[in-house]
Each structure stands twice: as structure tokens, then as C-alpha cells.
Amino acid sequence: MTEKRSKRTILASSAVAEDRAFGSVAPPIGLSTTFTWDDHREKPGYDYARRATPNRDQLTSCLAELEGAAGGAVTSSGLAALDLCLFMVSPGDLVVAPHDCYGGTHRLLTHRARRGQFELHFADLTDEAARRDAFARRPKLAYLETPSNPLMRITDLAACAKEARAAGTVTVADNTFLSPMLQSPLELGCDVVVHSTTKFIGGHSDVVGGAALAKDPGLAEELAWWANCTGVTGASYDSWLTLRGVRTLAVRVEAQQRTARNLARMLEDDERVRAVRYPGSVSHPQKNLIARQQKGPGSMISFELRDGLEVGGFLSGLKLVNLAESLGGFESLICVPDTMTHAGMEEAARREAGIAPGLLRLSVGLEEEEDLMSDLKHGLRQAEAMA
Ligand SMILES: *Cc1c(COP(=O)(O)O)cnc(C)c1O
């Protein structure tokens, strides 16, 4: 990479006006699965679409530049990107992961480990002693996720990266919750950054995808090689849609975060709500680390209702906020992690991670703040009425 460009400029100018056939300003969609050769002895830049396509390359470059990566792979989903990173481990190697990671990640690692593909150790990586113990076991790969989903615990990425380097561990950080606008794991010393582009990056809840991007050019090339080898690369059309969606990432993240700050404050001040978990709260136990590591608190809020109030009653009072999984889209969504996003985790693991049956997770969208406030208040009134 040459000079470091502003993220807003990267978003607005990636792959713009690069079409040499017709001079299209917006990148054209290319759906061809195969490409012609000029000479049978010389492999062209594009040969077969599983390996590379112009649309997928455009998205990979844009995301790599946003994260300060040398390159990597755009995959068919976020989980495919995480799974791709496991090419680095062999049977007998140890993988360390947070005990309260994304439910699908927890399931993926647990079931791969059960097949003997690696040893697995779940730890509370937000706890200094537990973190030191985990790295003392010299894992081959440490999977990091911060803020944690859904409990908003913060892992110190720079401290993990430092301990990992001393232990010879490769660090893979899932940056889905904050997006490259609010956190830069590679700048903090991590080796690979992973995204579910289904969330903030795509931003429009209409395309599933993922990316794994590495700072080291050799590792970036290996990720791309394995993505082609295993066939987990993302579709061209999906890459085109995701690049279209990411254009507005900076303004979306800023607007959603502004609303989330005010909604979190409202929930904290309401006596019908307890245990609001939001990285922007003045009461967040890790606020110094948040200030050091994140450029902002983001737009995800988790909370529980006061004892005696039922989640069902609250949800039945919502008109604007929809009950659905996923996050980071233009529309506000609420979910109950215990029975929805994290149902793939075994119950004992959910309880140990602190995911209570009454925990709610809100992804704040782009609606008018006052409308969201009155919707949440309506839900709270309904919960009271049904108590
Ligand atoms: C959604 C999500 C994933 C999985 O991504 P998919 O695109 O659904 O496969 C991984 N990590 C986090 C933090 C997520 O929110």
C-alpha cells in the first residue's frame, strides 16, 4: 500500500470509474464464471471465478484498505471467513477462543474440535489472569472478539497481540460489531481481522458475506489460496452488493451510534430496565480500555428488564423495532440471544458466559431517534401491563 487514505475517501472512491470497456462510473457487475486466455501457456489475471473475479477483488481491496491489511479473502459468509482461518491449525494444535463469543463461532469451533481437528480452550479473555493462563498454553491460534456478543465485554486487543507474539500465536480478531470505522485490530497488533460483512459492512440486510484480511502479505496470500482451494469464496453479485452497501458505512455508523448513545441513556434512566450494557455508558467497567481501543461505542445495546417484567410482554409492545436476528443494518432489530442468536451454544455454556434468558440485544438503526424512544417506552409499558 502506498499512502494512507481517509476511510471516507476509500469508501467513496474504491473501484469508481475503473471500467475500461465503457467508462462506467459505478463498477459493472460481472457474472462470468470463466475468462478467456490469450495463450494456453500463460494464465491470465482472471481464469476461473472460484479463484477470483473483478467484483470480489474490488471488495477485497476496499476492505483491506479500510483495515490496513495487505489483502485476504472475501468469503460466502462470516463463518466461512472464520473457518478459513483454521487452515493454520493441525490436529494437536491448541485454539483459544472467548467463552462468550458469537454463538455460530462457538458452535463451529466446538464441533470442529470434537472431530479432532484441534484442541480447544474457551477462556474469559477479558480477565487478565485467565488471558495469561490461556497464552501460557502456547496456542497456535487465538480467536478474539470485542465487544463480545451479546454482553459487550471488552477484550484488550493490544495486550492479547503482545502476549500472542511472545507465545508464537496467530491472532484472529472478529471486528464485525464495530466495523473498520470504530476499531482497527491490525493497528493494535493482531494478525488477521475477520468480518461478517452481512452486518455493518453490507448494512442493508440483503446479502450474506464475510472477509478474512491479514496484515502480512504472505498470510494474506495464504488466505486467498485456501479460499480458492476450499471453495469458500463469495459470489460476484454478492461482492458487488456488499461494495454498494459499504459506500455509506461512515455516515451510517456515525448516525446509528449517535442514536444508540441516547437510547442507552434513556434505558439506563428507566427504572423498569436493569443491567444496560453499552460501551458508551459512563458506568461501563472497562471505559478506559474502550477509550484507548475504540473510536466510539458503536450502536449495539444489551439490557435486561427489571425482575417481574417479561420479555414477551415487552416485545409484544414494539411496533417499529422488529424481532429478528442479525445486526448492523439500516433498520433497528431486537433479539433474545438465549433462544435466537446463541441457541446453537449448549445451555450450560450460555449460562456460564452470562447469557440470561431475559437478556435483550438491540441493534440501533437509522430511524428517527424520538420514534425509537417512544417504541421502546411502549414496549416497557406493555411489559408492565402484562406483569
Ligand atoms: C453474524 C456474525 C458472525 C457470522 O457471520 P455470518 O455472515 O452470519 O456467517 C460472526 N461473528 C459475529 C460477531 C457476528 O455478528
The ligand as an SDF file (V2000), in Angstrom:
LIG
                    3D

 15 15  0  0  0  0  0  0  0  0999 V2000
  -23.0270  -12.6440   12.3440 C   0  0  0  0  0  0  0  0  0  0  0  0
  -21.7060  -12.8310   12.9770 C   0  0  0  0  0  0  0  0  0  0  0  0
  -20.8320  -13.8280   12.5400 C   0  0  0  0  0  0  0  0  0  0  0  0
  -21.2070  -14.8370   11.4720 C   0  0  0  0  0  0  0  0  0  0  0  0
  -21.3590  -14.2380   10.2350 O   0  0  0  0  0  0  0  0  0  0  0  0
  -22.3340  -14.8100    9.0830 P   0  0  0  0  0  0  0  0  0  0  0  0
  -22.1810  -13.8370    7.9900 O   0  0  0  0  0  0  0  0  0  0  0  0
  -23.7140  -14.8640    9.6620 O   0  0  0  0  0  0  0  0  0  0  0  0
  -21.8270  -16.1760    8.7560 O   0  0  0  0  0  0  0  0  0  0  0  0
  -19.5890  -13.9080   13.1440 C   0  0  0  0  0  0  0  0  0  0  0  0
  -19.2280  -13.0560   14.1240 N   0  0  0  0  0  0  0  0  0  0  0  0
  -20.0530  -12.0920   14.5800 C   0  0  0  0  0  0  0  0  0  0  0  0
  -19.5780  -11.1840   15.6540 C   0  0  0  0  0  0  0  0  0  0  0  0
  -21.3120  -11.9490   14.0210 C   0  0  0  0  0  0  0  0  0  0  0  0
  -22.1250  -10.9840   14.4880 O   0  0  0  0  0  0  0  0  0  0  0  0
  1  2  1  0
  2  3  1  0
  2 14  2  0
  3  4  1  0
  3 10  2  0
  4  5  1  0
  5  6  1  0
  6  7  2  0
  6  8  1  0
  6  9  1  0
 10 11  1  0
 11 12  2  0
 12 13  1  0
 12 14  1  0
 14 15  1  0
M  END
$$$$
